[in-house]
Amino acid sequence: MPKVVLQPITDSLDEAVAGVFAPFGGGRALLKSSGEVFIKVNAIDFKPFTYTDPEVVGAAVRYFKAEGASRVYVIENATQSNFTRLVFKASGMLKAIKSNGATPVYLDEGRQETVTMPTLGREVKVSRWVKERLMDGKDANLYISLPKLKTHSMSTVTLSVKNQMGFLMHADRIPDHNFNLHLKLADIYGLVRPDFALIEGVHAVFHGHYPAEALAPRCTERLDLLIGGDDPVATDVVASRLLGFDLEQVGHLREAAARGYGEGDIAKIEILGDAERWQRHYSCELLAEFPPDVRVLQGQERCCPEGCRNNTLTLLQMLWLDFQGKGGFTILMGKGHDGNEVDSVTGRTLLVGDCAIEELAPRLKERLGRKNVRTVWGCNNLRDNTAAQLKLMKVSPLKMVPLSPLNSAWTLMQARLHRTTSRVTPLVPR
């Protein structure tokens, strides 16, 4: 029976981290022959509440170094339209890593290797670090998944299994980021499995995974909790239950458990801690706060929440509330649109996803003119979607970064010198 620890954070964060690992023999018992530890954080962006708390990351680094780790690496590949070197610097992650003697590894930089998804059969690229150290070298190196306790508007939750999406290069995240998303997440987990999951629940994040700062009080709750276990699927199942979701509501966990990757039956998981104390009922759905002068038309036949729909709406909400983005345009997504509705569209339009573009682009371009119709190809092409909405809403990407423009430009130059593969939003929207 796998164990999952619910560890309150009280006076000492270091003691809380140690308390998570104690029932498993401590960190020294988990170390493998190389003595090296790889900690995969969730650092998709530098907006508050979107990334693993750097103080928890620092405490985890200190813990493993005290337990005898020869080296500790903190690894990540940020979300599309961003790049990891910038996220680590702007979020405070880099400071936490270096001040505690660990090494940052930017998985979007350097050489890549090609691997094949076991069920979907698609070839994808991952960093050579991942292929050599965590796949081929899994018997020698300890791999810890350290995500944040969050719901997700596209995958219901984003915990240890979903945290692995960061291993794919940006271009490979676009295909199958639709109704196949849960299969894709289980496939990635089948390729690379953490030895231990440590979920940071200083705050729970809900109503999606990327709250606008203006909505943060309604999308976060302080818990001061760490959740850990050496069966990451079981750990995610328990964390999902604390967020209010059963296994059947989280497709990628259901799929991973069905494939034998971990325990999915919560009745067969030993929970060490007071589960009732932490039980909540959060929503993964976005709050209905959108600009009133942006019309959104969704196809009736298909408009995948896991793809075109919810990342588009998340971005729209954030640009409007946090950066005073302007409206006055129409977004069309999915396929199976009502012809009369489409004929009523005027002015500037944004077509998101292959379905909408293939169905609607010719007729709208002919009627409205090509310059009034912007298109974003792919199921979840966040870089191009961001670029298009920035232009339509008259928001400068430089205003979105909590660093000076010179510092941001210097950081981008460093990433490019190290051959980043990140699909970065253009500094000047076009």
Secondary structure, 3 states (H helix, E strand, C coil): CCEEEEEECCCCHHHHHHHHHHHHCCHHHHCCCCCEEEEEECECCCCCCCECCHHHHHHHHHHHHHCCCCEEEEEECCCCECCHHHHHHHHCHHHHHHHCCCEEEECCCCCEEEEECCCCCCEEEEEHHHHHHHHCCCCCCEEEEECEEEEECCCEEECCCHHHHHHECHHHHCCCCCCCHHHHHHHHHHHCCCCEEEEEEEEEECCCCCCCHHHHHHHEEEEEEEEEECCHHHHHHHHHHHHCCCHHHCHHHHHHHHCCCCCCCHHHCEEECCHHHHCCCCCCCCCCCCCCCEEEEECCCECCHHHHHHHHHHHHHHHHHHHCCCCCEEEEECECCCHHHHHCCCCCEEEECHHHHHHHHHHHHHHHCHHHEEEECCCCCHHHHHHHHHHHHCCCHHHHCCCCHHHHHHHHHHHHHCCCCCCECCCCCC
